[in-house]
C-alpha cells in the first residue's frame, strides 16, 4: 500500500500546482497518449495492407487495441519476421 500512498501524494502535489479551473494532466501522460495514438494508427495501416490467416485476423486487432503500446510493437515485430521469412516473389526479368 506504500505505492498507493506515494501516488496519492504525488497527485495531491500535482493538483496544488495547477491554476484554479484547469485540469492537471502531466506531460508524460499526454506524451504517452500521443505515442499510443500514433502507434495505433500505424499498426492499423499495416494491418489493413496485410493478409492474415483465419484465427489471427481478429486476434491481432484485439492485441493492438487492448495492449496499449506493446501490442502495436509486437504486431510490427511479428509482421517484420513474417515478411523476412516469406518475402514476396519478385518478377523475373524479361529479356
ZASEMI-858142 format. One record per residue (C-alpha): residue number from 1; residue in three letters; x, y, z. Coordinates in nm, 2 decimals, padded with zeros to 4 digits. Layout:
BEGIN
<lomi nr="NUM" rest="ALA" px="X" py="Y" pz="Z"/>
...
This chain:
BEGIN
<lomi nr="1" rest="UNK" px="00.00" py="00.00" pz="00.00"/>
<lomi nr="2" rest="UNK" px="00.30" py="00.23" pz="00.01"/>
<lomi nr="3" rest="UNK" px="00.28" py="00.27" pz="-00.36"/>
<lomi nr="4" rest="UNK" px="-00.08" py="00.39" pz="-00.34"/>
<lomi nr="5" rest="UNK" px="00.02" py="00.65" pz="-00.07"/>
<lomi nr="6" rest="UNK" px="00.30" py="00.78" pz="-00.29"/>
<lomi nr="7" rest="UNK" px="00.07" py="00.80" pz="-00.59"/>
<lomi nr="8" rest="UNK" px="-00.19" py="00.99" pz="-00.38"/>
<lomi nr="9" rest="UNK" px="00.07" py="01.23" pz="-00.25"/>
<lomi nr="10" rest="UNK" px="00.21" py="01.29" pz="-00.60"/>
<lomi nr="11" rest="UNK" px="-00.14" py="01.36" pz="-00.74"/>
<lomi nr="12" rest="UNK" px="-00.22" py="01.59" pz="-00.45"/>
<lomi nr="13" rest="UNK" px="00.10" py="01.79" pz="-00.52"/>
<lomi nr="14" rest="UNK" px="00.02" py="01.80" pz="-00.88"/>
<lomi nr="15" rest="UNK" px="-00.33" py="01.93" pz="-00.82"/>
<lomi nr="16" rest="UNK" px="-00.19" py="02.20" pz="-00.59"/>
<lomi nr="17" rest="UNK" px="00.04" py="02.33" pz="-00.86"/>
<lomi nr="18" rest="UNK" px="-00.23" py="02.38" pz="-01.12"/>
<lomi nr="19" rest="UNK" px="-00.41" py="02.71" pz="-01.16"/>
<lomi nr="20" rest="UNK" px="-00.77" py="02.71" pz="-01.04"/>
<lomi nr="21" rest="UNK" px="-01.02" py="02.59" pz="-01.31"/>
<lomi nr="22" rest="UNK" px="-00.76" py="02.39" pz="-01.51"/>
<lomi nr="23" rest="UNK" px="-00.72" py="02.02" pz="-01.53"/>
<lomi nr="24" rest="UNK" px="-00.40" py="01.86" pz="-01.40"/>
<lomi nr="25" rest="UNK" px="-00.27" py="01.63" pz="-01.68"/>
<lomi nr="26" rest="UNK" px="00.11" py="01.55" pz="-01.65"/>
<lomi nr="27" rest="UNK" px="00.32" py="01.59" pz="-01.97"/>
<lomi nr="28" rest="UNK" px="00.42" py="01.22" pz="-01.97"/>
<lomi nr="29" rest="UNK" px="00.06" py="01.12" pz="-01.98"/>
<lomi nr="30" rest="UNK" px="-00.01" py="01.34" pz="-02.28"/>
<lomi nr="31" rest="UNK" px="00.30" py="01.22" pz="-02.45"/>
<lomi nr="32" rest="UNK" px="00.21" py="00.86" pz="-02.38"/>
<lomi nr="33" rest="UNK" px="-00.14" py="00.91" pz="-02.53"/>
<lomi nr="34" rest="UNK" px="00.02" py="01.07" pz="-02.84"/>
<lomi nr="35" rest="UNK" px="00.26" py="00.78" pz="-02.88"/>
<lomi nr="36" rest="UNK" px="-00.02" py="00.53" pz="-02.83"/>
<lomi nr="37" rest="UNK" px="-00.24" py="00.70" pz="-03.09"/>
<lomi nr="38" rest="UNK" px="00.04" py="00.72" pz="-03.34"/>
<lomi nr="39" rest="UNK" px="00.13" py="00.35" pz="-03.30"/>
<lomi nr="40" rest="UNK" px="-00.24" py="00.26" pz="-03.31"/>
<lomi nr="41" rest="UNK" px="-00.29" py="00.44" pz="-03.65"/>
<lomi nr="42" rest="UNK" px="00.04" py="00.30" pz="-03.79"/>
<lomi nr="43" rest="UNK" px="-00.04" py="-00.06" pz="-03.68"/>
<lomi nr="44" rest="UNK" px="-00.39" py="-00.05" pz="-03.83"/>
<lomi nr="45" rest="UNK" px="-00.24" py="00.09" pz="-04.16"/>
<lomi nr="46" rest="UNK" px="-00.01" py="-00.21" pz="-04.17"/>
<lomi nr="47" rest="UNK" px="-00.29" py="-00.44" pz="-04.07"/>
<lomi nr="48" rest="UNK" px="-00.52" py="-00.33" pz="-04.35"/>
<lomi nr="49" rest="UNK" px="-00.25" py="-00.39" pz="-04.61"/>
<lomi nr="50" rest="UNK" px="-00.16" py="-00.73" pz="-04.48"/>
<lomi nr="51" rest="UNK" px="-00.33" py="-01.07" pz="-04.54"/>
<lomi nr="52" rest="UNK" px="-00.38" py="-01.27" pz="-04.22"/>
<lomi nr="53" rest="UNK" px="-00.46" py="-01.63" pz="-04.15"/>
<lomi nr="54" rest="UNK" px="-00.81" py="-01.71" pz="-04.01"/>
<lomi nr="55" rest="UNK" px="-00.75" py="-01.72" pz="-03.63"/>
<lomi nr="56" rest="UNK" px="-00.50" py="-01.43" pz="-03.64"/>
<lomi nr="57" rest="UNK" px="-00.71" py="-01.16" pz="-03.81"/>
<lomi nr="58" rest="UNK" px="-00.93" py="-01.08" pz="-03.51"/>
<lomi nr="59" rest="UNK" px="-00.67" py="-01.17" pz="-03.25"/>
<lomi nr="60" rest="UNK" px="-00.42" py="-00.91" pz="-03.39"/>
<lomi nr="61" rest="UNK" px="-00.69" py="-00.64" pz="-03.37"/>
<lomi nr="62" rest="UNK" px="-00.76" py="-00.73" pz="-03.00"/>
<lomi nr="63" rest="UNK" px="-00.39" py="-00.73" pz="-02.92"/>
<lomi nr="64" rest="UNK" px="-00.32" py="-00.40" pz="-03.08"/>
<lomi nr="65" rest="UNK" px="-00.62" py="-00.23" pz="-02.91"/>
<lomi nr="66" rest="UNK" px="-00.61" py="-00.39" pz="-02.57"/>
<lomi nr="67" rest="UNK" px="-00.24" py="-00.39" pz="-02.50"/>
<lomi nr="68" rest="UNK" px="-00.16" py="-00.02" pz="-02.55"/>
<lomi nr="69" rest="UNK" px="00.19" py="00.03" pz="-02.67"/>
<lomi nr="70" rest="UNK" px="00.34" py="-00.32" pz="-02.65"/>
<lomi nr="71" rest="UNK" px="00.06" py="-00.46" pz="-02.87"/>
<lomi nr="72" rest="UNK" px="00.14" py="-00.24" pz="-03.16"/>
<lomi nr="73" rest="UNK" px="00.52" py="-00.30" pz="-03.12"/>
<lomi nr="74" rest="UNK" px="00.46" py="-00.68" pz="-03.10"/>
<lomi nr="75" rest="UNK" px="00.25" py="-00.66" pz="-03.42"/>
<lomi nr="76" rest="UNK" px="00.53" py="-00.47" pz="-03.60"/>
<lomi nr="77" rest="UNK" px="00.79" py="-00.73" pz="-03.49"/>
<lomi nr="78" rest="UNK" px="00.57" py="-01.02" pz="-03.59"/>
<lomi nr="79" rest="UNK" px="00.50" py="-00.88" pz="-03.93"/>
<lomi nr="80" rest="UNK" px="00.86" py="-00.80" pz="-03.99"/>
<lomi nr="81" rest="UNK" px="00.96" py="-01.16" pz="-03.90"/>
<lomi nr="82" rest="UNK" px="00.69" py="-01.30" pz="-04.12"/>
<lomi nr="83" rest="UNK" px="00.79" py="-01.08" pz="-04.41"/>
<lomi nr="84" rest="UNK" px="01.16" py="-01.17" pz="-04.39"/>
<lomi nr="85" rest="UNK" px="01.08" py="-01.54" pz="-04.37"/>
<lomi nr="86" rest="UNK" px="00.85" py="-01.53" pz="-04.67"/>
<lomi nr="87" rest="UNK" px="00.94" py="-01.24" pz="-04.89"/>
<lomi nr="88" rest="UNK" px="00.71" py="-01.17" pz="-05.18"/>
<lomi nr="89" rest="UNK" px="00.81" py="-01.33" pz="-05.51"/>
<lomi nr="90" rest="UNK" px="00.99" py="-01.09" pz="-05.74"/>
<lomi nr="91" rest="UNK" px="00.90" py="-01.10" pz="-06.10"/>
<lomi nr="92" rest="UNK" px="01.18" py="-01.25" pz="-06.32"/>
<lomi nr="93" rest="UNK" px="01.34" py="-01.00" pz="-06.56"/>
<lomi nr="94" rest="UNK" px="01.23" py="-01.03" pz="-06.92"/>
<lomi nr="95" rest="UNK" px="01.50" py="-01.04" pz="-07.18"/>
